[in-house]
Amino acid sequence: MLNGGLPKGRTILLLGGPGSGKTTLGVQFLMKGFQEHGEKGVFLSFDETKEHLFNEMGSFGWDLAA
């Protein structure tokens, strides 16, 4: 879908309706980059609390607190 990733050093904004998978895609992309390549990233959300995000992403087996 992303054909090898996104341009390095760029800011990416994900847009879409509720339930379209924006959060999941963003966190999955960051987790994969960190786990497989040691890359750093930033995730910003204006709608979700830290607790809710950690809980939701934990259901995929992603430990965001680590």
Distance bins in CASP14 RR format, pairs under 12 A and 6 or more apart:
PFRMAT RR
TARGET T0000
AUTHOR 0000-0000-0000
RMODE 2
METHOD distances of the structure
MODEL  1
1 25 0 0 0 0 1 0 0 0 0 0 0
1 28 0 0 0 0 0 1 0 0 0 0 0
1 29 0 0 0 0 0 1 0 0 0 0 0
2 12 0 0 0 0 0 1 0 0 0 0 0
2 14 0 0 0 0 0 1 0 0 0 0 0
2 25 0 0 0 0 1 0 0 0 0 0 0
2 26 0 0 0 0 0 1 0 0 0 0 0
2 28 0 0 0 0 0 1 0 0 0 0 0
2 29 1 0 0 1 0 0 0 0 0 0 0
2 32 0 0 0 0 0 1 0 0 0 0 0
2 33 0 0 0 0 0 1 0 0 0 0 0
4 29 0 0 0 0 0 1 0 0 0 0 0
4 32 0 0 0 0 0 1 0 0 0 0 0
4 33 0 0 0 0 0 1 0 0 0 0 0
4 37 0 0 0 0 0 1 0 0 0 0 0
5 12 0 0 0 0 1 0 0 0 0 0 0
5 25 0 0 0 0 0 1 0 0 0 0 0
5 26 0 0 0 0 0 1 0 0 0 0 0
5 29 1 0 0 1 0 0 0 0 0 0 0
5 32 0 0 0 0 1 0 0 0 0 0 0
5 33 0 0 0 0 1 0 0 0 0 0 0
5 36 0 0 0 0 0 1 0 0 0 0 0
5 37 0 0 0 0 0 1 0 0 0 0 0
5 39 0 0 0 0 0 1 0 0 0 0 0
6 12 1 0 1 0 0 0 0 0 0 0 0
6 13 0 0 0 0 0 1 0 0 0 0 0
6 14 0 0 0 0 0 1 0 0 0 0 0
6 25 0 0 0 0 0 1 0 0 0 0 0
6 26 0 0 0 0 0 1 0 0 0 0 0
6 29 1 0 0 1 0 0 0 0 0 0 0
6 30 0 0 0 0 0 1 0 0 0 0 0
6 32 0 0 0 0 0 1 0 0 0 0 0
6 33 0 0 0 0 0 1 0 0 0 0 0
6 39 0 0 0 0 0 1 0 0 0 0 0
6 41 0 0 0 0 0 1 0 0 0 0 0
8 33 0 0 0 0 0 1 0 0 0 0 0
8 37 0 0 0 0 0 1 0 0 0 0 0
8 39 0 0 0 0 1 0 0 0 0 0 0
8 40 0 0 0 0 0 1 0 0 0 0 0
8 41 0 0 0 0 0 1 0 0 0 0 0
9 39 0 0 0 0 0 1 0 0 0 0 0
9 40 0 0 0 0 0 1 0 0 0 0 0
9 41 0 0 0 0 1 0 0 0 0 0 0
9 42 0 0 0 0 0 1 0 0 0 0 0
10 41 0 0 0 0 0 1 0 0 0 0 0
11 41 0 0 0 0 0 1 0 0 0 0 0
11 42 0 0 0 0 1 0 0 0 0 0 0
11 43 0 0 0 0 0 1 0 0 0 0 0
11 44 0 0 0 0 1 0 0 0 0 0 0
12 22 0 0 0 0 0 1 0 0 0 0 0
12 25 0 0 0 0 0 1 0 0 0 0 0
12 26 0 0 0 0 1 0 0 0 0 0 0
12 29 0 0 0 0 1 0 0 0 0 0 0
12 30 0 0 0 0 0 1 0 0 0 0 0
12 41 0 0 0 0 0 1 0 0 0 0 0
12 42 0 0 0 0 0 1 0 0 0 0 0
12 43 0 0 0 0 0 1 0 0 0 0 0
12 44 0 0 0 0 0 1 0 0 0 0 0
13 22 0 0 0 0 1 0 0 0 0 0 0
13 26 0 0 0 0 0 1 0 0 0 0 0
13 43 0 0 0 0 0 1 0 0 0 0 0
13 44 0 0 0 0 1 0 0 0 0 0 0
13 46 0 0 0 0 0 1 0 0 0 0 0
14 20 0 0 0 0 1 0 0 0 0 0 0
14 21 0 0 0 0 1 0 0 0 0 0 0
14 22 1 0 1 0 0 0 0 0 0 0 0
14 23 0 0 0 0 1 0 0 0 0 0 0
14 24 0 0 0 0 0 1 0 0 0 0 0
14 25 1 0 0 1 0 0 0 0 0 0 0
14 26 1 0 0 1 0 0 0 0 0 0 0
14 27 0 0 0 0 0 1 0 0 0 0 0
14 28 0 0 0 0 0 1 0 0 0 0 0
14 29 0 0 0 0 1 0 0 0 0 0 0
14 30 0 0 0 0 0 1 0 0 0 0 0
14 43 0 0 0 0 0 1 0 0 0 0 0
14 44 0 0 0 0 0 1 0 0 0 0 0
14 45 0 0 0 0 0 1 0 0 0 0 0
15 21 0 0 0 0 0 1 0 0 0 0 0
15 22 1 0 0 1 0 0 0 0 0 0 0
15 25 0 0 0 0 0 1 0 0 0 0 0
16 22 1 0 1 0 0 0 0 0 0 0 0
16 23 0 0 0 0 0 1 0 0 0 0 0
16 25 0 0 0 0 0 1 0 0 0 0 0
16 47 0 0 0 0 0 1 0 0 0 0 0
17 23 0 0 0 0 0 1 0 0 0 0 0
17 47 0 0 0 0 0 1 0 0 0 0 0
18 47 0 0 0 0 1 0 0 0 0 0 0
18 48 0 0 0 0 0 1 0 0 0 0 0
19 25 0 0 0 0 0 1 0 0 0 0 0
19 47 0 0 0 0 0 1 0 0 0 0 0
19 48 0 0 0 0 0 1 0 0 0 0 0
19 56 0 0 0 0 0 1 0 0 0 0 0
20 26 0 0 0 0 0 1 0 0 0 0 0
21 27 0 0 0 0 1 0 0 0 0 0 0
21 28 0 0 0 0 1 0 0 0 0 0 0
21 29 0 0 0 0 0 1 0 0 0 0 0
21 56 0 0 0 0 0 1 0 0 0 0 0
21 57 0 0 0 0 0 1 0 0 0 0 0
21 60 0 0 0 0 0 1 0 0 0 0 0
22 28 0 0 0 0 0 1 0 0 0 0 0
22 29 0 0 0 0 0 1 0 0 0 0 0
22 43 0 0 0 0 0 1 0 0 0 0 0
22 44 0 0 0 0 0 1 0 0 0 0 0
22 45 0 0 0 0 1 0 0 0 0 0 0
22 46 0 0 0 0 0 1 0 0 0 0 0
22 47 0 0 0 0 1 0 0 0 0 0 0
22 48 0 0 0 0 0 1 0 0 0 0 0
23 29 0 0 0 0 0 1 0 0 0 0 0
23 30 0 0 0 0 0 1 0 0 0 0 0
23 43 0 0 0 0 1 0 0 0 0 0 0
23 44 0 0 0 0 0 1 0 0 0 0 0
23 45 1 0 0 1 0 0 0 0 0 0 0
23 46 0 0 0 0 0 1 0 0 0 0 0
23 47 0 0 0 0 1 0 0 0 0 0 0
23 48 1 0 0 1 0 0 0 0 0 0 0
23 52 0 0 0 0 1 0 0 0 0 0 0
23 53 1 0 0 1 0 0 0 0 0 0 0
23 54 0 0 0 0 0 1 0 0 0 0 0
23 55 0 0 0 0 0 1 0 0 0 0 0
23 56 1 0 0 1 0 0 0 0 0 0 0
23 57 1 0 0 1 0 0 0 0 0 0 0
23 59 0 0 0 0 0 1 0 0 0 0 0
23 60 0 0 0 0 0 1 0 0 0 0 0
23 62 0 0 0 0 0 1 0 0 0 0 0
23 64 0 0 0 0 0 1 0 0 0 0 0
24 30 0 0 0 0 0 1 0 0 0 0 0
24 31 0 0 0 0 0 1 0 0 0 0 0
24 43 0 0 0 0 0 1 0 0 0 0 0
24 48 0 0 0 0 0 1 0 0 0 0 0
24 53 0 0 0 0 0 1 0 0 0 0 0
24 56 0 0 0 0 1 0 0 0 0 0 0
24 57 1 0 0 1 0 0 0 0 0 0 0
24 58 0 0 0 0 0 1 0 0 0 0 0
24 59 0 0 0 0 1 0 0 0 0 0 0
24 60 1 0 0 1 0 0 0 0 0 0 0
24 61 0 0 0 0 0 1 0 0 0 0 0
24 62 0 0 0 0 1 0 0 0 0 0 0
25 31 0 0 0 0 0 1 0 0 0 0 0
25 32 0 0 0 0 0 1 0 0 0 0 0
25 43 0 0 0 0 0 1 0 0 0 0 0
25 57 0 0 0 0 0 1 0 0 0 0 0
25 60 0 0 0 0 0 1 0 0 0 0 0
26 32 0 0 0 0 1 0 0 0 0 0 0
26 33 0 0 0 0 0 1 0 0 0 0 0
26 34 0 0 0 0 0 1 0 0 0 0 0
26 41 0 0 0 0 0 1 0 0 0 0 0
26 42 0 0 0 0 0 1 0 0 0 0 0
26 43 1 0 0 1 0 0 0 0 0 0 0
26 44 0 0 0 0 0 1 0 0 0 0 0
26 45 0 0 0 0 1 0 0 0 0 0 0
26 53 0 0 0 0 0 1 0 0 0 0 0
26 57 0 0 0 0 1 0 0 0 0 0 0
26 60 0 0 0 0 0 1 0 0 0 0 0
26 62 0 0 0 0 0 1 0 0 0 0 0
26 64 0 0 0 0 0 1 0 0 0 0 0
27 33 0 0 0 0 0 1 0 0 0 0 0
27 34 0 0 0 0 0 1 0 0 0 0 0
27 35 0 0 0 0 0 1 0 0 0 0 0
27 41 0 0 0 0 0 1 0 0 0 0 0
27 42 0 0 0 0 0 1 0 0 0 0 0
27 43 1 0 0 1 0 0 0 0 0 0 0
27 44 0 0 0 0 0 1 0 0 0 0 0
27 45 0 0 0 0 1 0 0 0 0 0 0
27 48 0 0 0 0 0 1 0 0 0 0 0
27 53 1 0 0 1 0 0 0 0 0 0 0
27 54 0 0 0 0 0 1 0 0 0 0 0
27 56 0 0 0 0 1 0 0 0 0 0 0
27 57 1 0 1 0 0 0 0 0 0 0 0
27 58 0 0 0 0 1 0 0 0 0 0 0
27 59 0 0 0 0 0 1 0 0 0 0 0
27 60 0 0 0 0 1 0 0 0 0 0 0
27 61 0 0 0 0 0 1 0 0 0 0 0
27 62 1 0 0 1 0 0 0 0 0 0 0
27 63 0 0 0 0 0 1 0 0 0 0 0
27 64 1 0 0 1 0 0 0 0 0 0 0
28 34 0 0 0 0 0 1 0 0 0 0 0
28 35 0 0 0 0 0 1 0 0 0 0 0
28 36 0 0 0 0 0 1 0 0 0 0 0
28 43 0 0 0 0 0 1 0 0 0 0 0
28 56 0 0 0 0 0 1 0 0 0 0 0
28 57 0 0 0 0 1 0 0 0 0 0 0
28 58 0 0 0 0 0 1 0 0 0 0 0
28 60 1 0 0 1 0 0 0 0 0 0 0
28 61 0 0 0 0 0 1 0 0 0 0 0
28 62 1 0 0 1 0 0 0 0 0 0 0
28 64 0 0 0 0 0 1 0 0 0 0 0
29 35 0 0 0 0 0 1 0 0 0 0 0
29 36 0 0 0 0 0 1 0 0 0 0 0
29 37 0 0 0 0 0 1 0 0 0 0 0
29 39 0 0 0 0 1 0 0 0 0 0 0
29 41 0 0 0 0 1 0 0 0 0 0 0
29 42 0 0 0 0 0 1 0 0 0 0 0
29 43 0 0 0 0 1 0 0 0 0 0 0
29 62 0 0 0 0 0 1 0 0 0 0 0
30 36 0 0 0 0 0 1 0 0 0 0 0
30 37 0 0 0 0 0 1 0 0 0 0 0
30 38 0 0 0 0 0 1 0 0 0 0 0
30 39 0 0 0 0 1 0 0 0 0 0 0
30 40 0 0 0 0 1 0 0 0 0 0 0
30 41 1 0 1 0 0 0 0 0 0 0 0
30 42 0 0 0 0 1 0 0 0 0 0 0
30 43 1 0 1 0 0 0 0 0 0 0 0
30 44 0 0 0 0 0 1 0 0 0 0 0
30 53 0 0 0 0 0 1 0 0 0 0 0
30 57 0 0 0 0 0 1 0 0 0 0 0
30 62 0 0 0 0 1 0 0 0 0 0 0
30 64 0 0 0 0 1 0 0 0 0 0 0
31 37 0 0 0 0 0 1 0 0 0 0 0
31 38 0 0 0 0 0 1 0 0 0 0 0
31 39 0 0 0 0 0 1 0 0 0 0 0
31 41 0 0 0 0 0 1 0 0 0 0 0
31 43 0 0 0 0 1 0 0 0 0 0 0
31 57 0 0 0 0 1 0 0 0 0 0 0
31 58 0 0 0 0 0 1 0 0 0 0 0
31 60 0 0 0 0 1 0 0 0 0 0 0
31 61 0 0 0 0 1 0 0 0 0 0 0
31 62 1 0 1 0 0 0 0 0 0 0 0
31 63 0 0 0 0 1 0 0 0 0 0 0
31 64 0 0 0 0 1 0 0 0 0 0 0
31 66 0 0 0 0 0 1 0 0 0 0 0
32 38 0 0 0 0 0 1 0 0 0 0 0
32 39 0 0 0 0 1 0 0 0 0 0 0
32 41 0 0 0 0 0 1 0 0 0 0 0
32 60 0 0 0 0 0 1 0 0 0 0 0
32 62 0 0 0 0 1 0 0 0 0 0 0
33 39 1 0 1 0 0 0 0 0 0 0 0
33 40 0 0 0 0 1 0 0 0 0 0 0
33 41 0 0 0 0 1 0 0 0 0 0 0
33 62 0 0 0 0 0 1 0 0 0 0 0
34 40 1 0 0 1 0 0 0 0 0 0 0
34 41 1 0 0 1 0 0 0 0 0 0 0
34 42 0 0 0 0 0 1 0 0 0 0 0
34 43 0 0 0 0 0 1 0 0 0 0 0
34 62 0 0 0 0 0 1 0 0 0 0 0
34 63 0 0 0 0 0 1 0 0 0 0 0
34 64 0 0 0 0 0 1 0 0 0 0 0
34 66 0 0 0 0 1 0 0 0 0 0 0
35 61 0 0 0 0 0 1 0 0 0 0 0
35 62 0 0 0 0 1 0 0 0 0 0 0
35 63 0 0 0 0 0 1 0 0 0 0 0
35 66 0 0 0 0 0 1 0 0 0 0 0
43 50 0 0 0 0 0 1 0 0 0 0 0
43 53 0 0 0 0 1 0 0 0 0 0 0
43 54 0 0 0 0 0 1 0 0 0 0 0
43 57 0 0 0 0 1 0 0 0 0 0 0
43 62 0 0 0 0 0 1 0 0 0 0 0
43 64 0 0 0 0 1 0 0 0 0 0 0
44 50 0 0 0 0 0 1 0 0 0 0 0
44 53 0 0 0 0 0 1 0 0 0 0 0
45 52 0 0 0 0 1 0 0 0 0 0 0
45 53 1 0 0 1 0 0 0 0 0 0 0
45 54 0 0 0 0 0 1 0 0 0 0 0
45 56 0 0 0 0 0 1 0 0 0 0 0
45 57 0 0 0 0 0 1 0 0 0 0 0
45 64 0 0 0 0 0 1 0 0 0 0 0
46 53 0 0 0 0 0 1 0 0 0 0 0
47 53 0 0 0 0 1 0 0 0 0 0 0
47 56 0 0 0 0 0 1 0 0 0 0 0
48 54 0 0 0 0 1 0 0 0 0 0 0
48 55 0 0 0 0 1 0 0 0 0 0 0
48 56 1 0 0 1 0 0 0 0 0 0 0
48 57 0 0 0 0 0 1 0 0 0 0 0
48 64 0 0 0 0 0 1 0 0 0 0 0
49 55 0 0 0 0 1 0 0 0 0 0 0
49 56 0 0 0 0 0 1 0 0 0 0 0
50 56 0 0 0 0 0 1 0 0 0 0 0
50 57 0 0 0 0 0 1 0 0 0 0 0
50 64 0 0 0 0 1 0 0 0 0 0 0
50 65 0 0 0 0 1 0 0 0 0 0 0
51 57 0 0 0 0 0 1 0 0 0 0 0
51 58 0 0 0 0 0 1 0 0 0 0 0
51 64 0 0 0 0 0 1 0 0 0 0 0
51 65 0 0 0 0 0 1 0 0 0 0 0
52 58 0 0 0 0 0 1 0 0 0 0 0
52 59 0 0 0 0 0 1 0 0 0 0 0
52 64 0 0 0 0 0 1 0 0 0 0 0
53 59 0 0 0 0 0 1 0 0 0 0 0
53 60 0 0 0 0 0 1 0 0 0 0 0
53 62 0 0 0 0 0 1 0 0 0 0 0
53 64 1 0 0 1 0 0 0 0 0 0 0
53 65 0 0 0 0 0 1 0 0 0 0 0
54 60 0 0 0 0 0 1 0 0 0 0 0
54 61 0 0 0 0 0 1 0 0 0 0 0
54 62 0 0 0 0 1 0 0 0 0 0 0
54 63 0 0 0 0 1 0 0 0 0 0 0
54 64 1 0 1 0 0 0 0 0 0 0 0
54 65 1 0 0 1 0 0 0 0 0 0 0
54 66 0 0 0 0 0 1 0 0 0 0 0
55 61 0 0 0 0 0 1 0 0 0 0 0
55 62 0 0 0 0 0 1 0 0 0 0 0
55 63 0 0 0 0 0 1 0 0 0 0 0
55 64 0 0 0 0 1 0 0 0 0 0 0
55 65 0 0 0 0 0 1 0 0 0 0 0
56 62 0 0 0 0 1 0 0 0 0 0 0
56 64 0 0 0 0 1 0 0 0 0 0 0
57 63 0 0 0 0 1 0 0 0 0 0 0
57 64 1 0 1 0 0 0 0 0 0 0 0
57 65 0 0 0 0 0 1 0 0 0 0 0
57 66 0 0 0 0 0 1 0 0 0 0 0
58 64 1 0 0 1 0 0 0 0 0 0 0
58 65 0 0 0 0 1 0 0 0 0 0 0
58 66 0 0 0 0 0 1 0 0 0 0 0
END
